């Protein structure tokens, strides 16, 4: 049985504002305290879904942004002095993104 890995791609076609609206509408309960949900940043959506979302929400997030962009946002969030992710969530997604979206290491030498 072939595994559906389309959501692992980080193609620009996933940056669709309609998908953002659909994610916010479908998973609005994750942002219950926000009045103007359409104004949420990508970073806020990524944090809420990785922290509180289920498997379907995470798959939809990957379909919208691509796993590489989600990984980049997650890694930037971990560098902040205050991190809102629980330890288990940080550990799981660090391992997941290390495997499915390794960081690009640019060489400074020729």
C-alpha positions as semicolon CSV with decimal commas, in nm:
position;residue;x (nm);y (nm);z (nm)
1;X;0,000;0,000;0,000
2;X;0,145;0,335;-0,105
3;X;0,166;0,603;0,159
4;X;0,017;0,941;0,068
5;X;0,306;1,182;0,118
6;X;0,173;1,471;-0,090
7;X;0,145;1,681;0,225
8;X;0,520;1,646;0,283
9;X;0,598;1,865;-0,016
10;X;0,683;2,230;0,043
11;X;0,562;2,362;-0,289
12;X;0,437;2,720;-0,328
13;X;0,101;2,590;-0,453
14;X;0,007;2,523;-0,090
15;X;0,020;2,892;0,002
16;X;-0,347;2,933;-0,081
17;X;-0,542;3,191;0,122
18;X;-0,858;2,983;0,076
19;X;-0,689;2,695;0,257
20;X;-0,597;2,931;0,540
21;X;-0,960;3,037;0,568
22;X;-1,076;2,674;0,561
23;X;-0,827;2,574;0,832
24;X;-0,931;2,866;1,053
25;X;-1,299;2,792;0,996
26;X;-1,270;2,417;1,049
27;X;-1,035;2,437;1,348
28;X;-1,164;2,762;1,495
29;X;-1,207;2,597;1,834
30;X;-0,827;2,600;1,861
31;X;-0,841;2,981;1,851
32;X;-1,150;3,028;2,069
33;X;-1,016;3,343;2,234
34;X;-0,947;3,528;1,904
35;X;-1,226;3,749;1,770
36;X;-1,081;3,819;1,424
37;X;-0,947;3,478;1,333
38;X;-0,876;3,570;0,969
39;X;-0,604;3,805;1,095
40;X;-0,408;3,525;1,264
41;X;-0,049;3,495;1,147
42;X;0,091;3,174;1,001
43;X;0,306;3,145;1,312
44;X;0,005;3,159;1,545
45;X;-0,180;2,900;1,338
46;X;0,121;2,667;1,331
47;X;0,168;2,694;1,707
48;X;-0,197;2,630;1,788
49;X;-0,229;2,333;1,554
50;X;0,098;2,166;1,655
51;X;0,016;2,224;2,021
52;X;-0,356;2,142;2,032
53;X;-0,450;1,995;1,694
54;X;-0,520;1,637;1,599
55;X;-0,375;1,436;1,312
56;X;-0,626;1,578;1,060
57;X;-0,546;1,936;1,161
58;X;-0,173;1,873;1,123
59;X;-0,221;1,711;0,782
60;X;-0,431;2,011;0,669
61;X;-0,160;2,245;0,799
62;X;0,101;2,056;0,595
63;X;-0,126;2,072;0,289
64;X;-0,154;2,450;0,331
65;X;0,206;2,546;0,408
66;X;0,409;2,236;0,331
67;X;0,609;2,046;0,587
68;X;0,928;2,247;0,522
69;X;0,769;2,583;0,600
70;X;0,594;2,445;0,909
71;X;0,930;2,304;1,023
72;X;1,101;2,641;0,968
73;X;0,834;2,822;1,169
74;X;0,850;2,561;1,447
75;X;1,231;2,583;1,469
76;X;1,220;2,964;1,485
77;X;0,962;2,944;1,764
78;X;1,189;2,711;1,963
79;X;1,466;2,973;1,952
80;X;1,255;3,230;2,139
81;X;1,319;3,284;2,509
82;X;0,961;3,177;2,585
83;X;0,837;2,860;2,418
84;X;0,473;2,760;2,455
85;X;0,507;2,401;2,339
86;X;0,499;2,126;2,601
87;X;0,816;1,916;2,628
88;X;0,658;1,611;2,461
89;X;0,533;1,821;2,169
90;X;0,874;1,984;2,122
91;X;1,045;1,645;2,130
92;X;0,802;1,477;1,890
93;X;0,806;1,752;1,627
94;X;1,182;1,803;1,656
95;X;1,228;1,435;1,568
96;X;0,958;1,448;1,299
97;X;1,097;1,757;1,126
98;X;1,456;1,635;1,154
99;X;1,349;1,331;0,955
100;X;1,101;1,487;0,709
101;X;1,232;1,844;0,673
102;X;1,602;1,854;0,758
103;X;1,749;2,200;0,798
104;X;1,939;2,326;0,499
105;X;2,302;2,380;0,594
106;X;2,469;2,632;0,369
107;X;2,838;2,592;0,316
108;X;3,048;2,904;0,358
109;X;3,348;2,754;0,182
110;X;3,398;2,702;-0,190
